[in-house]
Amino acid sequence: MLKLKLLIVDDEPGMRRGASRSLRNFQFQMKDFKDIINFEISECATGNGTLELLKNNQYDLLLLDYKLEDITGLDILEVIKEEKYNLVTIMMTAFASLEVAVSATKNGAYDFIAKPFTPNELRSVIRKASSNIVVRRKAKLLEEEKRQVRFQFLSVLSHELKAPLNAIEGYLRIMDKKIAGNDISNYEKMLHRSLDRIGGMRKLIFDLLDLTRIESGQKVREIKEINIVEAAENSIETNSAIAKNNNIAVNLHAEKSILINGDMSELEIMFNNLISNAVKYNKINGQINIDISRIDDSSILIKVADSGIGMTANEKSRLFREFVRFKNEKTRNIEGSGLGLSILKKLISLYDGKINVESEFDIGTTFIITLKNLPSV
């Protein structure tokens, strides 16, 4: 329930009471919002009394008579503008004219209603003004949330870039001052670690570019009929070297050709993220099984199962958040941007797809994905 504070200002007691009675039990719900809006109503008979109330109270809506005994409604609008009171004003008057309406609007009135008016006419103008207030508040709240998300995103990003840069700088200073002696072999480990850190930063930057293109809608998509098995094979080849280093077998179970309308680069990004994760979080001499099959004429089922370190229930609940990397004894030395699965989920949504994860700690993880054909271009 959202209660808006409404001040009714009119020097005619009957008009104040009639307006109050029309709005006392009035409430409504805006389309697309859950809040039920109703009103806490106050009344005032004079202009100077209104200015005192506005000075000492916060109102959301002001139903203001144009012609008062001491000062005019336009005078009050001037003060509202000068003092920057945050409220929406509706001017009402028996002297309805285009000139008055223009003057009131120029001085900050949101709307105008001419006396005499019916209860339904009053409710209609109040509904419109109240809706404007709610929309502005929601927009302000959303903008604040966006600022907070942007701040958190940049804070995490700066940390993700600062840590490897500091490490590389430290290694370079050791080499520059020859702290480990003149034998070049003493610095090989530092060189390899620096190259690994640079590779991690490059992966982070590429992932950020992919994420930005997807979320902004600026990614150019080439939609055509493609063989999704070919996309999987390309990704297996991309990750073959690191898989062989750990003696991990990658097995593809699929027909030779399974066609889907889609973008080859997007599908390869999906498989790269799935397979690279399955390799990184696997065990020495482990296995990865990739199953691709057709559900029906418009849907594809993909399963990627590994025999790796698995996840706890808590880790699984945080899986698709940006910059999430699990820190435990088994993942301590595993590098990554923390963006891959977030990108994966966003790409799957472009195919009206779904993703489920089954995982058991220290036993393995299975990603189960459904994708649907994109419309032919």
TORKOL-4160 file (C-alpha; in steps of 0.2 Angstrom, whole numbers, padded with zeros to 4 digits, m for minus):
377
<pt num="1" X="0000" Y="0000" Z="0000"/>
<pt num="2" X="0007" Y="0017" Z="m0005"/>
<pt num="3" X="m0001" Y="0032" Z="0004"/>
<pt num="4" X="0001" Y="0049" Z="m0004"/>
<pt num="5" X="m0001" Y="0065" Z="0007"/>
<pt num="6" X="m0013" Y="0076" Z="m0002"/>
<pt num="7" X="m0017" Y="0094" Z="0004"/>
<pt num="8" X="m0033" Y="0102" Z="m0002"/>
<pt num="9" X="m0033" Y="0121" Z="m0002"/>
<pt num="10" X="m0049" Y="0131" Z="m0005"/>
<pt num="11" X="m0058" Y="0146" Z="0004"/>
<pt num="12" X="m0075" Y="0137" Z="0002"/>
<pt num="13" X="m0078" Y="0125" Z="0016"/>
<pt num="14" X="m0091" Y="0115" Z="0005"/>
<pt num="15" X="m0078" Y="0113" Z="m0009"/>
<pt num="16" X="m0065" Y="0107" Z="0003"/>
<pt num="17" X="m0077" Y="0094" Z="0011"/>
<pt num="18" X="m0083" Y="0089" Z="m0006"/>
<pt num="19" X="m0066" Y="0086" Z="m0013"/>
<pt num="20" X="m0061" Y="0077" Z="0003"/>
<pt num="21" X="m0076" Y="0066" Z="0003"/>
<pt num="22" X="m0073" Y="0061" Z="m0015"/>
<pt num="23" X="m0055" Y="0056" Z="m0012"/>
<pt num="24" X="m0056" Y="0049" Z="0006"/>
<pt num="25" X="m0060" Y="0031" Z="0001"/>
<pt num="26" X="m0052" Y="0032" Z="m0017"/>
<pt num="27" X="m0038" Y="0020" Z="m0021"/>
<pt num="28" X="m0031" Y="0012" Z="m0037"/>
<pt num="29" X="m0018" Y="0001" Z="m0043"/>
<pt num="30" X="m0007" Y="0006" Z="m0058"/>
<pt num="31" X="m0004" Y="m0005" Z="m0072"/>
<pt num="32" X="0013" Y="m0015" Z="m0071"/>
<pt num="33" X="0015" Y="m0010" Z="m0052"/>
<pt num="34" X="0009" Y="m0020" Z="m0037"/>
<pt num="35" X="0007" Y="m0004" Z="m0026"/>
<pt num="36" X="m0011" Y="0000" Z="m0021"/>
<pt num="37" X="m0012" Y="0019" Z="m0020"/>
<pt num="38" X="m0023" Y="0029" Z="m0008"/>
<pt num="39" X="m0022" Y="0046" Z="0001"/>
<pt num="40" X="m0020" Y="0054" Z="0017"/>
<pt num="41" X="m0029" Y="0071" Z="0016"/>
<pt num="42" X="m0027" Y="0087" Z="0024"/>
<pt num="43" X="m0036" Y="0104" Z="0021"/>
<pt num="44" X="m0032" Y="0122" Z="0022"/>
<pt num="45" X="m0043" Y="0138" Z="0019"/>
<pt num="46" X="m0030" Y="0151" Z="0016"/>
<pt num="47" X="m0014" Y="0155" Z="0005"/>
<pt num="48" X="m0003" Y="0160" Z="0020"/>
<pt num="49" X="m0009" Y="0145" Z="0030"/>
<pt num="50" X="m0004" Y="0134" Z="0015"/>
<pt num="51" X="0013" Y="0141" Z="0014"/>
<pt num="52" X="0016" Y="0138" Z="0033"/>
<pt num="53" X="0010" Y="0120" Z="0031"/>
<pt num="54" X="0021" Y="0117" Z="0016"/>
<pt num="55" X="0036" Y="0124" Z="0025"/>
<pt num="56" X="0034" Y="0112" Z="0040"/>
<pt num="57" X="0027" Y="0096" Z="0031"/>
<pt num="58" X="0031" Y="0085" Z="0016"/>
<pt num="59" X="0016" Y="0083" Z="0004"/>
<pt num="60" X="0015" Y="0073" Z="m0012"/>
<pt num="61" X="0000" Y="0082" Z="m0020"/>
<pt num="62" X="m0007" Y="0099" Z="m0019"/>
<pt num="63" X="m0025" Y="0103" Z="m0025"/>
<pt num="64" X="m0024" Y="0122" Z="m0025"/>
<pt num="65" X="m0038" Y="0135" Z="m0028"/>
<pt num="66" X="m0033" Y="0149" Z="m0039"/>
<pt num="67" X="m0043" Y="0162" Z="m0031"/>
<pt num="68" X="m0040" Y="0164" Z="m0012"/>
<pt num="69" X="m0045" Y="0178" Z="0000"/>
<pt num="70" X="m0027" Y="0183" Z="0005"/>
<pt num="71" X="m0015" Y="0178" Z="m0009"/>
<pt num="72" X="m0018" Y="0169" Z="m0026"/>
<pt num="73" X="m0014" Y="0151" Z="m0031"/>
<pt num="74" X="m0001" Y="0158" Z="m0043"/>
<pt num="75" X="0008" Y="0166" Z="m0028"/>
<pt num="76" X="0009" Y="0150" Z="m0019"/>
<pt num="77" X="0016" Y="0141" Z="m0035"/>
<pt num="78" X="0030" Y="0155" Z="m0036"/>
<pt num="79" X="0035" Y="0150" Z="m0018"/>
<pt num="80" X="0034" Y="0132" Z="m0022"/>
<pt num="81" X="0046" Y="0135" Z="m0036"/>
<pt num="82" X="0058" Y="0146" Z="m0026"/>
<pt num="83" X="0059" Y="0134" Z="m0011"/>
<pt num="84" X="0060" Y="0119" Z="m0023"/>
<pt num="85" X="0046" Y="0109" Z="m0014"/>
<pt num="86" X="0045" Y="0092" Z="m0021"/>
<pt num="87" X="0026" Y="0090" Z="m0024"/>
<pt num="88" X="0014" Y="0089" Z="m0039"/>
<pt num="89" X="0001" Y="0104" Z="m0040"/>
<pt num="90" X="m0016" Y="0103" Z="m0048"/>
<pt num="91" X="m0024" Y="0120" Z="m0050"/>
<pt num="92" X="m0043" Y="0122" Z="m0048"/>
<pt num="93" X="m0053" Y="0138" Z="m0051"/>
<pt num="94" X="m0070" Y="0144" Z="m0056"/>
<pt num="95" X="m0062" Y="0157" Z="m0067"/>
<pt num="96" X="m0057" Y="0144" Z="m0080"/>
<pt num="97" X="m0048" Y="0151" Z="m0095"/>
<pt num="98" X="m0034" Y="0147" Z="m0106"/>
<pt num="99" X="m0024" Y="0162" Z="m0099"/>
<pt num="100" X="m0025" Y="0155" Z="m0081"/>
<pt num="101" X="m0021" Y="0138" Z="m0087"/>
<pt num="102" X="m0005" Y="0144" Z="m0096"/>
<pt num="103" X="0000" Y="0154" Z="m0081"/>
<pt num="104" X="m0002" Y="0140" Z="m0069"/>
<pt num="105" X="0007" Y="0128" Z="m0080"/>
<pt num="106" X="0022" Y="0141" Z="m0083"/>
<pt num="107" X="0023" Y="0142" Z="m0064"/>
<pt num="108" X="0024" Y="0124" Z="m0061"/>
<pt num="109" X="0007" Y="0117" Z="m0060"/>
<pt num="110" X="0006" Y="0099" Z="m0066"/>
<pt num="111" X="m0013" Y="0100" Z="m0071"/>
<pt num="112" X="m0028" Y="0111" Z="m0071"/>
<pt num="113" X="m0047" Y="0107" Z="m0067"/>
<pt num="114" X="m0061" Y="0119" Z="m0068"/>
<pt num="115" X="m0075" Y="0121" Z="m0056"/>
<pt num="116" X="m0088" Y="0114" Z="m0055"/>
<pt num="117" X="m0081" Y="0097" Z="m0057"/>
<pt num="118" X="m0089" Y="0080" Z="m0053"/>
<pt num="119" X="m0081" Y="0067" Z="m0041"/>
<pt num="120" X="m0076" Y="0056" Z="m0056"/>
<pt num="121" X="m0067" Y="0071" Z="m0065"/>
<pt num="122" X="m0058" Y="0075" Z="m0049"/>
<pt num="123" X="m0053" Y="0057" Z="m0046"/>
<pt num="124" X="m0047" Y="0056" Z="m0064"/>
<pt num="125" X="m0035" Y="0070" Z="m0063"/>
<pt num="126" X="m0029" Y="0064" Z="m0046"/>
<pt num="127" X="m0026" Y="0047" Z="m0053"/>
<pt num="128" X="m0016" Y="0055" Z="m0067"/>
<pt num="129" X="m0005" Y="0066" Z="m0055"/>
<pt num="130" X="m0002" Y="0051" Z="m0043"/>
<pt num="131" X="0003" Y="0040" Z="m0057"/>
<pt num="132" X="0016" Y="0053" Z="m0062"/>
<pt num="133" X="0023" Y="0054" Z="m0045"/>
<pt num="134" X="0024" Y="0035" Z="m0043"/>
<pt num="135" X="0033" Y="0033" Z="m0060"/>
<pt num="136" X="0045" Y="0047" Z="m0056"/>
<pt num="137" X="0049" Y="0038" Z="m0039"/>
<pt num="138" X="0052" Y="0021" Z="m0047"/>
<pt num="139" X="0063" Y="0029" Z="m0061"/>
<pt num="140" X="0073" Y="0038" Z="m0047"/>
<pt num="141" X="0075" Y="0022" Z="m0037"/>
<pt num="142" X="0080" Y="0012" Z="m0053"/>
<pt num="143" X="0093" Y="0025" Z="m0057"/>
<pt num="144" X="0100" Y="0024" Z="m0040"/>
<pt num="145" X="0101" Y="0005" Z="m0041"/>
<pt num="146" X="0109" Y="0007" Z="m0058"/>
<pt num="147" X="0122" Y="0018" Z="m0050"/>
<pt num="148" X="0125" Y="0006" Z="m0036"/>
<pt num="149" X="0127" Y="m0009" Z="m0048"/>
<pt num="150" X="0139" Y="0002" Z="m0059"/>
<pt num="151" X="0149" Y="0006" Z="m0043"/>
<pt num="152" X="0150" Y="m0012" Z="m0038"/>
<pt num="153" X="0154" Y="m0018" Z="m0055"/>
<pt num="154" X="0169" Y="m0005" Z="m0057"/>
<pt num="155" X="0175" Y="m0009" Z="m0039"/>
<pt num="156" X="0176" Y="m0028" Z="m0043"/>
<pt num="157" X="0183" Y="m0024" Z="m0061"/>
<pt num="158" X="0197" Y="m0013" Z="m0054"/>
<pt num="159" X="0201" Y="m0027" Z="m0041"/>
<pt num="160" X="0202" Y="m0040" Z="m0054"/>
<pt num="161" X="0214" Y="m0030" Z="m0065"/>
<pt num="162" X="0224" Y="m0022" Z="m0050"/>
<pt num="163" X="0229" Y="m0039" Z="m0043"/>
<pt num="164" X="0237" Y="m0046" Z="m0058"/>
<pt num="165" X="0246" Y="m0030" Z="m0062"/>
<pt num="166" X="0253" Y="m0029" Z="m0045"/>
<pt num="167" X="0260" Y="m0046" Z="m0047"/>
<pt num="168" X="0267" Y="m0043" Z="m0064"/>
<pt num="169" X="0275" Y="m0027" Z="m0058"/>
<pt num="170" X="0283" Y="m0036" Z="m0043"/>
<pt num="171" X="0290" Y="m0049" Z="m0054"/>
<pt num="172" X="0297" Y="m0036" Z="m0066"/>
<pt num="173" X="0305" Y="m0027" Z="m0052"/>
<pt num="174" X="0314" Y="m0042" Z="m0045"/>
<pt num="175" X="0320" Y="m0046" Z="m0063"/>
<pt num="176" X="0325" Y="m0028" Z="m0065"/>
<pt num="177" X="0336" Y="m0027" Z="m0050"/>
<pt num="178" X="0342" Y="m0045" Z="m0053"/>
<pt num="179" X="0337" Y="m0050" Z="m0035"/>
<pt num="180" X="0338" Y="m0068" Z="m0039"/>
<pt num="181" X="0355" Y="m0067" Z="m0047"/>
<pt num="182" X="0362" Y="m0066" Z="m0065"/>
<pt num="183" X="0356" Y="m0084" Z="m0070"/>
<pt num="184" X="0342" Y="m0082" Z="m0082"/>
<pt num="185" X="0334" Y="m0098" Z="m0077"/>
<pt num="186" X="0331" Y="m0092" Z="m0059"/>
<pt num="187" X="0317" Y="m0080" Z="m0067"/>
<pt num="188" X="0308" Y="m0093" Z="m0078"/>
<pt num="189" X="0295" Y="m0096" Z="m0065"/>
<pt num="190" X="0292" Y="m0077" Z="m0063"/>
<pt num="191" X="0291" Y="m0075" Z="m0082"/>
<pt num="192" X="0278" Y="m0089" Z="m0084"/>
<pt num="193" X="0268" Y="m0083" Z="m0070"/>
<pt num="194" X="0268" Y="m0065" Z="m0077"/>
<pt num="195" X="0262" Y="m0072" Z="m0094"/>
<pt num="196" X="0248" Y="m0082" Z="m0086"/>
<pt num="197" X="0242" Y="m0066" Z="m0077"/>
<pt num="198" X="0243" Y="m0056" Z="m0094"/>
<pt num="199" X="0233" Y="m0070" Z="m0102"/>
<pt num="200" X="0220" Y="m0069" Z="m0088"/>
<pt num="201" X="0218" Y="m0051" Z="m0090"/>
<pt num="202" X="0216" Y="m0053" Z="m0109"/>
<pt num="203" X="0202" Y="m0066" Z="m0106"/>
<pt num="204" X="0194" Y="m0054" Z="m0094"/>
<pt num="205" X="0194" Y="m0040" Z="m0106"/>
<pt num="206" X="0187" Y="m0051" Z="m0120"/>
<pt num="207" X="0174" Y="m0057" Z="m0109"/>
<pt num="208" X="0169" Y="m0039" Z="m0104"/>
<pt num="209" X="0168" Y="m0035" Z="m0122"/>
<pt num="210" X="0156" Y="m0050" Z="m0126"/>
<pt num="211" X="0146" Y="m0046" Z="m0111"/>
<pt num="212" X="0144" Y="m0027" Z="m0116"/>
<pt num="213" X="0139" Y="m0032" Z="m0134"/>
<pt num="214" X="0126" Y="m0044" Z="m0128"/>
<pt num="215" X="0118" Y="m0033" Z="m0115"/>
<pt num="216" X="0119" Y="m0017" Z="m0126"/>
<pt num="217" X="0111" Y="m0026" Z="m0141"/>
<pt num="218" X="0125" Y="m0020" Z="m0152"/>
<pt num="219" X="0132" Y="m0037" Z="m0156"/>
<pt num="220" X="0130" Y="m0041" Z="m0175"/>
<pt num="221" X="0122" Y="m0057" Z="m0177"/>
<pt num="222" X="0123" Y="m0068" Z="m0192"/>
<pt num="223" X="0108" Y="m0080" Z="m0191"/>
<pt num="224" X="0108" Y="m0095" Z="m0202"/>
<pt num="225" X="0105" Y="m0114" Z="m0202"/>
<pt num="226" X="0121" Y="m0121" Z="m0194"/>
<pt num="227" X="0127" Y="m0138" Z="m0188"/>
<pt num="228" X="0128" Y="m0136" Z="m0169"/>
<pt num="229" X="0139" Y="m0151" Z="m0168"/>
<pt num="230" X="0152" Y="m0142" Z="m0178"/>
<pt num="231" X="0152" Y="m0128" Z="m0165"/>
<pt num="232" X="0155" Y="m0141" Z="m0152"/>
<pt num="233" X="0170" Y="m0148" Z="m0161"/>
<pt num="234" X="0178" Y="m0131" Z="m0164"/>
<pt num="235" X="0177" Y="m0128" Z="m0145"/>
<pt num="236" X="0184" Y="m0145" Z="m0141"/>
<pt num="237" X="0199" Y="m0141" Z="m0152"/>
<pt num="238" X="0201" Y="m0124" Z="m0144"/>
<pt num="239" X="0202" Y="m0132" Z="m0127"/>
<pt num="240" X="0212" Y="m0148" Z="m0132"/>
<pt num="241" X="0229" Y="m0142" Z="m0127"/>
<pt num="242" X="0225" Y="m0139" Z="m0109"/>
<pt num="243" X="0214" Y="m0155" Z="m0108"/>
<pt num="244" X="0229" Y="m0165" Z="m0114"/>
<pt num="245" X="0240" Y="m0157" Z="m0101"/>
<pt num="246" X="0229" Y="m0164" Z="m0087"/>
<pt num="247" X="0226" Y="m0180" Z="m0097"/>
<pt num="248" X="0207" Y="m0176" Z="m0097"/>
<pt num="249" X="0197" Y="m0186" Z="m0110"/>
<pt num="250" X="0184" Y="m0175" Z="m0120"/>
<pt num="251" X="0170" Y="m0186" Z="m0127"/>
<pt num="252" X="0157" Y="m0180" Z="m0139"/>
<pt num="253" X="0141" Y="m0190" Z="m0141"/>
<pt num="254" X="0131" Y="m0183" Z="m0156"/>
<pt num="255" X="0125" Y="m0187" Z="m0173"/>
<pt num="256" X="0136" Y="m0180" Z="m0187"/>
<pt num="257" X="0124" Y="m0166" Z="m0191"/>
<pt num="258" X="0111" Y="m0157" Z="m0180"/>
<pt num="259" X="0105" Y="m0141" Z="m0188"/>
<pt num="260" X="0099" Y="m0126" Z="m0179"/>
<pt num="261" X="0095" Y="m0108" Z="m0184"/>
<pt num="262" X="0108" Y="m0098" Z="m0174"/>
<pt num="263" X="0124" Y="m0088" Z="m0174"/>
<pt num="264" X="0140" Y="m0099" Z="m0175"/>
<pt num="265" X="0150" Y="m0087" Z="m0165"/>
<pt num="266" X="0137" Y="m0087" Z="m0151"/>
<pt num="267" X="0136" Y="m0106" Z="m0150"/>
<pt num="268" X="0155" Y="m0107" Z="m0150"/>
<pt num="269" X="0156" Y="m0095" Z="m0135"/>
<pt num="270" X="0143" Y="m0106" Z="m0126"/>
<pt num="271" X="0153" Y="m0122" Z="m0129"/>
<pt num="272" X="0170" Y="m0113" Z="m0125"/>
<pt num="273" X="0163" Y="m0108" Z="m0108"/>
<pt num="274" X="0156" Y="m0125" Z="m0104"/>
<pt num="275" X="0171" Y="m0135" Z="m0110"/>
<pt num="276" X="0184" Y="m0123" Z="m0103"/>
<pt num="277" X="0175" Y="m0124" Z="m0086"/>
<pt num="278" X="0174" Y="m0143" Z="m0087"/>
<pt num="279" X="0192" Y="m0144" Z="m0090"/>
<pt num="280" X="0198" Y="m0131" Z="m0077"/>
<pt num="281" X="0187" Y="m0138" Z="m0063"/>
<pt num="282" X="0191" Y="m0156" Z="m0067"/>
<pt num="283" X="0203" Y="m0168" Z="m0060"/>
<pt num="284" X="0219" Y="m0176" Z="m0067"/>
<pt num="285" X="0214" Y="m0191" Z="m0078"/>
<pt num="286" X="0196" Y="m0185" Z="m0078"/>
<pt num="287" X="0183" Y="m0185" Z="m0091"/>
<pt num="288" X="0171" Y="m0174" Z="m0100"/>
<pt num="289" X="0156" Y="m0180" Z="m0109"/>
<pt num="290" X="0146" Y="m0169" Z="m0121"/>
<pt num="291" X="0129" Y="m0175" Z="m0127"/>
<pt num="292" X="0119" Y="m0166" Z="m0141"/>
<pt num="293" X="0102" Y="m0172" Z="m0146"/>
<pt num="294" X="0087" Y="m0165" Z="m0154"/>
<pt num="295" X="0071" Y="m0163" Z="m0143"/>
<pt num="296" X="0059" Y="m0159" Z="m0157"/>
<pt num="297" X="0060" Y="m0149" Z="m0174"/>
<pt num="298" X="0063" Y="m0133" Z="m0165"/>
<pt num="299" X="0073" Y="m0138" Z="m0149"/>
<pt num="300" X="0091" Y="m0144" Z="m0145"/>
<pt num="301" X="0096" Y="m0153" Z="m0129"/>
<pt num="302" X="0115" Y="m0151" Z="m0123"/>
<pt num="303" X="0123" Y="m0159" Z="m0108"/>
<pt num="304" X="0141" Y="m0156" Z="m0103"/>
<pt num="305" X="0146" Y="m0168" Z="m0088"/>
<pt num="306" X="0163" Y="m0168" Z="m0080"/>
<pt num="307" X="0171" Y="m0179" Z="m0067"/>
<pt num="308" X="0178" Y="m0164" Z="m0058"/>
<pt num="309" X="0178" Y="m0156" Z="m0041"/>
<pt num="310" X="0159" Y="m0151" Z="m0041"/>
<pt num="311" X="0151" Y="m0138" Z="m0031"/>
<pt num="312" X="0142" Y="m0136" Z="m0014"/>
<pt num="313" X="0124" Y="m0130" Z="m0013"/>
<pt num="314" X="0129" Y="m0113" Z="m0008"/>
<pt num="315" X="0141" Y="m0111" Z="m0023"/>
<pt num="316" X="0128" Y="m0118" Z="m0035"/>
<pt num="317" X="0116" Y="m0104" Z="m0029"/>
<pt num="318" X="0129" Y="m0090" Z="m0034"/>
<pt num="319" X="0134" Y="m0098" Z="m0050"/>
<pt num="320" X="0128" Y="m0086" Z="m0064"/>
<pt num="321" X="0132" Y="m0070" Z="m0055"/>
<pt num="322" X="0146" Y="m0059" Z="m0063"/>
<pt num="323" X="0164" Y="m0060" Z="m0056"/>
<pt num="324" X="0159" Y="m0075" Z="m0045"/>
<pt num="325" X="0174" Y="m0087" Z="m0043"/>
<pt num="326" X="0173" Y="m0100" Z="m0029"/>
<pt num="327" X="0187" Y="m0099" Z="m0017"/>
<pt num="328" X="0192" Y="m0116" Z="m0008"/>
<pt num="329" X="0206" Y="m0128" Z="m0006"/>
<pt num="330" X="0203" Y="m0136" Z="m0023"/>
<pt num="331" X="0200" Y="m0119" Z="m0033"/>
<pt num="332" X="0215" Y="m0109" Z="m0026"/>
<pt num="333" X="0226" Y="m0110" Z="m0041"/>
<pt num="334" X="0212" Y="m0109" Z="m0055"/>
<pt num="335" X="0212" Y="m0093" Z="m0065"/>
<pt num="336" X="0197" Y="m0085" Z="m0073"/>
<pt num="337" X="0187" Y="m0069" Z="m0076"/>
<pt num="338" X="0171" Y="m0074" Z="m0066"/>
<pt num="339" X="0161" Y="m0069" Z="m0081"/>
<pt num="340" X="0160" Y="m0084" Z="m0092"/>
<pt num="341" X="0144" Y="m0092" Z="m0085"/>
<pt num="342" X="0136" Y="m0075" Z="m0084"/>
<pt num="343" X="0139" Y="m0073" Z="m0103"/>
<pt num="344" X="0133" Y="m0091" Z="m0106"/>
<pt num="345" X="0116" Y="m0088" Z="m0097"/>
<pt num="346" X="0113" Y="m0072" Z="m0107"/>
<pt num="347" X="0117" Y="m0080" Z="m0123"/>
<pt num="348" X="0105" Y="m0095" Z="m0119"/>
<pt num="349" X="0091" Y="m0082" Z="m0115"/>
<pt num="350" X="0093" Y="m0076" Z="m0133"/>
<pt num="351" X="0088" Y="m0093" Z="m0139"/>
<pt num="352" X="0073" Y="m0094" Z="m0128"/>
<pt num="353" X="0083" Y="m0107" Z="m0119"/>
<pt num="354" X="0085" Y="m0114" Z="m0101"/>
<pt num="355" X="0100" Y="m0120" Z="m0091"/>
<pt num="356" X="0100" Y="m0132" Z="m0076"/>
<pt num="357" X="0115" Y="m0137" Z="m0066"/>
<pt num="358" X="0117" Y="m0154" Z="m0057"/>
<pt num="359" X="0132" Y="m0155" Z="m0046"/>
<pt num="360" X="0139" Y="m0165" Z="m0031"/>
<pt num="361" X="0155" Y="m0159" Z="m0022"/>
<pt num="362" X="0170" Y="m0169" Z="m0026"/>
<pt num="363" X="0161" Y="m0180" Z="m0039"/>
<pt num="364" X="0157" Y="m0168" Z="m0054"/>
<pt num="365" X="0145" Y="m0156" Z="m0062"/>
<pt num="366" X="0133" Y="m0158" Z="m0077"/>
<pt num="367" X="0126" Y="m0143" Z="m0086"/>
<pt num="368" X="0109" Y="m0146" Z="m0095"/>
<pt num="369" X="0104" Y="m0134" Z="m0108"/>
<pt num="370" X="0090" Y="m0132" Z="m0120"/>
<pt num="371" X="0090" Y="m0120" Z="m0135"/>
<pt num="372" X="0077" Y="m0116" Z="m0148"/>
<pt num="373" X="0078" Y="m0111" Z="m0166"/>
<pt num="374" X="0080" Y="m0093" Z="m0170"/>
<pt num="375" X="0068" Y="m0086" Z="m0183"/>
<pt num="376" X="0075" Y="m0087" Z="m0200"/>
<pt num="377" X="0081" Y="m0070" Z="m0207"/>
